[in-house]
C-alpha cells in the first residue's frame, strides 16, 4: 500500500465515519470491497496513523450541554509564556472541546459546550480571561448545528 490514500481507503473511511462500530463484514457489504481487504486496509490505516482512534458521536443536549459556542482568543503581545502553553491551559478547562491556533487578527479558536449561554459566559469571564497570557476574547454562540463530524 502506497503512502497515499486511494479510492478504496476513502470508501472504507467514509463507512467508518458513518459508524465506526460496524464490522468488517458490514463495511465490505456496503462498500463492495472484500472483507479481508477491508480488515487489512483498516489495520494499515491505523498503523500509519491515518486512523488515530475510534470515537463516539454524542447528543450533547442529552448530556446537559446543549449550548455550543466558539471563542476567539488573542494572545497578549510580548508575553513571557509561549502561546502554545496558553492553548494547552485552555484545552484543560472543563467544557472546552477543541483549541486551534489560527492565523489572522485572533490567535486561537476555542470550541466550548455548556448547559447555557450563561454557563459559557462564566467559563469565558472566570476561567479563560483569567489565564496569564489571554489578552482578549470574542464569543460567538451557535443557534443550530447543521453538520459536524465527531
Secondary structure, DSSP 8 states (H G I E B T S, - for coil): --SS--HHHHHHHHHHHH-TT--HHHHHHHHT--HHHHHHHHHHHHHHTSS--------GGGGT--EEEEEEEEE-TT-SS-HHHHHHHHHTSTTEEEEEE--SS-SEEEEEEESSHHHHHHIIIIIITTSTTEEEEEEEE-S--S----
